[in-house]
Amino acid sequence: MTTLCQITAVSDEKEFFDQLKKDGHAHRLIGGGWGRFTGEVPAINTSFTIWHPESEERQPDVFRVIYHHRAFNSERMSADEETTTRHLEVGCNTLEICYVFVVKLPI
């Protein structure tokens, strides 16, 4: 199983958490790109490495996970409101999105 996540690299960890305390909403700080994790998303304070196979000379990037935010978004499956409501009630068009906030570690 793979989990699709939006990954945002945070340049200043303290500033990120200060903003999070102020807003209370991590999803307002979203940017970055998408990534897939095999199995569960890495836990907070664990790290993962991104290798760059296209270039043997390029060093890998290592990131430490600092925060997760999971959201359930509903996507309309039909222009018909009654059909969309029915889909929402049975949960067949609910999409879980995982936002992962990371900081880059020096190698």
N, C-alpha and C positions, 0 to 999 in steps of 0.2 A: 504494500500500500504506500502511496506517496501523498504528501500533504503540500498543497500549493499555498504559498505565503507571499505577502508583499513584504519586502525587506528594505528597511531604511537604515542607512549608515548615519549614525549620530556623530557629529564632529566634537561636541562638547557635552560630556555626560552630565556634569553638574547643571549646566544650563537646561538640558533636556528635562531633568527631574524637577527643576525649579518651575519650568513652564508647565509640566504635567500637574504639579501641585496647584498651580494657579488656575489652570483650566479645568483639570479633572477629566480631560478627554484626550486620550492619546491619538484617536483617529483624526484630530485636527492637525496633527504634526506629520501626517503621512506624506511620503514621497518615495523616491527610490525605485527599485525594480522588483521583479517577481523571481521567486526561486522555488524549487521543489526539494523537500526532504523525504528521504525514504524512511518510513515508519513515523514515529512521533517527532514533533518539532523539538529541537534541542532545548534543554532546560536553561533557565536563567543562570548566568555565571558559568556556563559551559562555553566551549569554543568550537568552531568548525573552520575548516580550511577549504579555500577555493583554489584549485589547481588550474593552470592555464596550459592545456596540452598543445595549443597551437604554437607555443614558443618555449623551447627548452631553456632559454636564457632568462625568462621572466620568473621572478620569485613568486611563490604562492601568496595569496592574501589570507590572513588569519583574523577572524572576527570573534568577539565575545558577545554573547547574548545578554542584553541588559533589561529587556522588558518585552512582554507579550501583550497583545490585545486581540481578543477573538470577538468577532461580530457575526451575527446572523442576518444576512441580507436576503430579501425576497426579490426575485426577478419575475416580472410578468411573463407568463407563458402564453397569454392570449390577450387580444384587445377587448374581449368580452369580459366585463367586470364580474359577472356571475361565475364564469369559469375560473377566473383568477382567484376569487374568494374561495371557491371549492378547493383549488390547488393549495392555497395557504392553509386551509383547515386540515388537510390530510398531510401537509408537510412535504409534498413532493416537489416543490420548487423553492425550497429553503437552501441557501448556500452559506456554508460556514466559511468565513474568511479569517485567516490568521495573519495578524500584523506582527512582524518581528523587528525589534529595534536592536541594533548592534553597534559596537564601536570597533574600529580597526586596531589590531594589536601590532606593535613593532615586532619584526622578526629578528 
